Amino acid sequence: MALLAAVIGFPVVQLARASVSQYSITGLYQGSVGARNYVRLAQQEALPAVIANTAVWVAAVVGVTLLLSLGLAQLLDQEFRGRALVRLALIVPWAASLIMTSKLFVWLYDYYFGILNHVLVSVGVLGHPVDWLGDDRTILGAMIVVGVFVSLPFTTYVLLAGLQAIPGDVYEAARVDGASAWRVYRSVTLPLLRPAVLVAVALNVIYVFNSFPIVWTLNDRNPGFGHDTMITYMYKIAFKSALRDVGLAAALGVVNVLLTLAAVLGYLRTVRWREQDV
Amino acid sequence: MSRRRVRPVLLAAALLALGACERSADSGAIKVVIAEYSKDHTAPFWRALAEQYTTQSKVKVDLQVVDWNSIDQQVSTMIQNNQPPDVLNLNSFSSYARDGLLHPADEILSPRTRDDFLDAFARGGTYRGTLYGFPILSSARAFFYNKTLFGRAGIAAPPRTWDDFLRAARQIQALPGGVIGYALPLGPEEAQAEWAIWMWNNGGDWKSGERWTINSDRNVQTLTFLADLANKYRVTQVNPGKTNRTDGAFQLFKDGKVGMVIGFSPLAKQLDAEGKVDYGVTTMPTHVGAPVTLGVEDYLMAFKKKGNQDRVKGFLDLYYQPANITRWILAEGFLPVTKSGLEKMSGDPKLKPYLDALPNAKLAPTTDPAWDKVKLDVQQTIGLAVQPGGNPRQVLDQLQKNAIAAEGGR
C-alpha cells in the first residue's frame, strides 16, 4: 500500500508542483507562478481545436472498436476450423509495438509509395492518389483507423471472456420460448455482456485518450497544432513549439488527468444508475 | 538458507552496492550526454573514448548516447531534477549560457585546444563575447541533382540562377512517368534549414545586426517564390508544407523520382551505398549575388558543477586530440571544425564539394538564445505558407512578432 502510494503519489505531486512553476527553456527552475500557467493555457489559440480533435478521436476509436469487437467476439465464440489460429492472429496488432505499427501505416498511407493508393487507384475506386496524412480532410480518419486496429484485440478478448461466462442454459431457455436469433442477442446476450462492455469501454477511454505514438507518428509531417490531441499538444508545448514551456505543459497534464478521471467516473456512474433503474 | 535469513543478506548487499556507487562518485565520475548521429558509429566511438579516458585518468565516465528525437526532453528533465550532465552535445548552447549553467572556454579548455577551432565555428559558439559552445562537428548543405533526369530533359548543366532552376524544374516535371522537378521539404522536421538557404540566396536574412528581419520584403518575395513552385508552377511533390526531409524529400530523391533536392554528405553516403541514382552535387542556385549554403555547427558544452573542472577538462582535451576528433567526424560523414581537422580532410575528393562550400556557409543565429524558440516556431508554421491558400506575408509577420517577443521573455 505504501509502495502504491509512492508509485502513484510521487509523480502526481511532481506534476502538480511543476504546473505552478516557471522553467527556463533549458529546464532551469525559475520560481513559482501560482495559477498563471492555467490562465495562459486557457488563452492558447490552438486549444479549442485540440479539444475537439481529442473528443472525436476518443469517441470514434472507442465507439467503432466496440462495435467491431462485439461482432468479432461473437464470431470467435463459434466453433469453426482454425479458430485457434484466428484467435492467435488477432493478438498480433496488440503484441506489436505501437510505434512500429504506426510507422507501418505511414508507409501504407504514403502518397507516392503507399499500397493503399496503389490498390484504390488500380481498382478504380479513386481517380487519383490521396495524400491521406497530409490532407486536412483525411488525416483524422486515417489516425482513427489505426487507433481502432490496435484497440481491437484487447476489446475483443474482454468481450469474448464475457461471452464465454454466459451459461448455456439461458440460451436454451430462450430457444424453447421461440425467440429469434436477433431477439436472443438483444435480450439475453447484450444484458449479460454488460459488465464486460463496461470494463472494455472504461479502459479503452483511458488508453485511447492517452495514446501518444499513433497521433505523433502519423501527424509528424503536419505543421501547427491542427491535428493534435491533448496528449501530443502537451508534448509540443513542452518541447516542440516556440512555447517550450514545461510549466505550461504540466498544467495541461494536470487537466488531462482530471479529465480522464471525470470521464471514466461519469461514465461508470451513468451506467450504474441506469442499471439500478432497471 | 531459510527465508528469514535472505532478507538481511539482500539488504546488506544492497547497502554495499550503494556504498560502492557513492565511493566511485567521490573519486570523480563525469556524466557525458551525446546525441546519436548514427547507430553504427556514435556509441562505439564514444564508448572507446570513455574507456581510454578512464584508463588514463581513473575518472569514471557515465556515458549516455541519446537519440535526437528525445534529447531535448531528456536534458530538460535532467536540469529540472538538478542532475545536469557534466558534458553535453547538442545543436544549441546559448540558452544554457544565458542561464549561467556553463563553464566558459578559458576555464575548461587548454589553450591549444581552444586555438585549433576554426574561427567561424568559434564565433558560432560565442555568447556575449565569451566562448561557451565548443564545436563538436559541422555539416554543410549542397544542391543535389539527378543526372539521369537532367539528361532525359535535355538540361546541359545544373542551374546557377533561380530562373535556370525554375526552367529545369518545369522541364523535369514535364517528363513522362510522374517525376517531380524539385522536392521541397517544409514540414516540421527541418523547415528552418530549407527556408534559410532560399532566404539567403535571395539576399535576405534572419537578423540585421541585433534586429530580427524575418518579415522583410525580400523574405516575403522568397517565400512567395516557394509557394509558387508548389501551387502555381506545380513543380514540387504533393503538399510540400507537410513533407519532412528524411522520410519525404530524401526518400523521393533516393528513389529516382525527383530532379533536385537540397542534401548533405550523409545523403550522399546513402546514395552511394544504394547505387540506384546517378547524381551530381553542386552549389545552390541564387537570385542575388554569390551562392550561399547553410552550415550547421553542433556543440559540446561543459556544465558548472562543484569540482568537476579538471575532470571535464581532461575529457574535452582528449576528444579534441586531432586523431580522435577526425576519426569520428570521418566515420559519421560530417565536416571538420578544427584547423588540424580541415588540413587532414581536405585531400578527400568525396568531401570536396562540401569543404568548398564551407567558406561561404552561413550559420543559423544560434548565438542568440531567442533562436531556440524562433527555430521551433519556423518549423511549426512556415509550411502553412506554401499550402494552397497560404499567405506568405502573414506567416512571416507572425514569426517576426513572436521572435521579438521571444527576445524579451525568457
Interface residues (C-beta under 8 A of the other chain):
Chain A: A18 Y23 S24 I25 T26 G27 L28 Y29 Q30 V106 Y111 Y112 F113 D131 L133 G134 D135 D220 R221 N222 P223 G224 F225 K236 A238 F239 K240 S241 A242 L243 R244 V246
Chain B: D72 Q73 V75 S76 T77 M78 I79 Q80 S95 Y96 D99 L101 L186 G187 P188 E189 A191 Q237 V238 N239 G241 K242 T243 N244 D247 G248 Q251 L252 D255 K257 P369 D372 K373 V374 L376 D377 Q379 Q380 T381 I382 G383 L384 N402 A406 R410
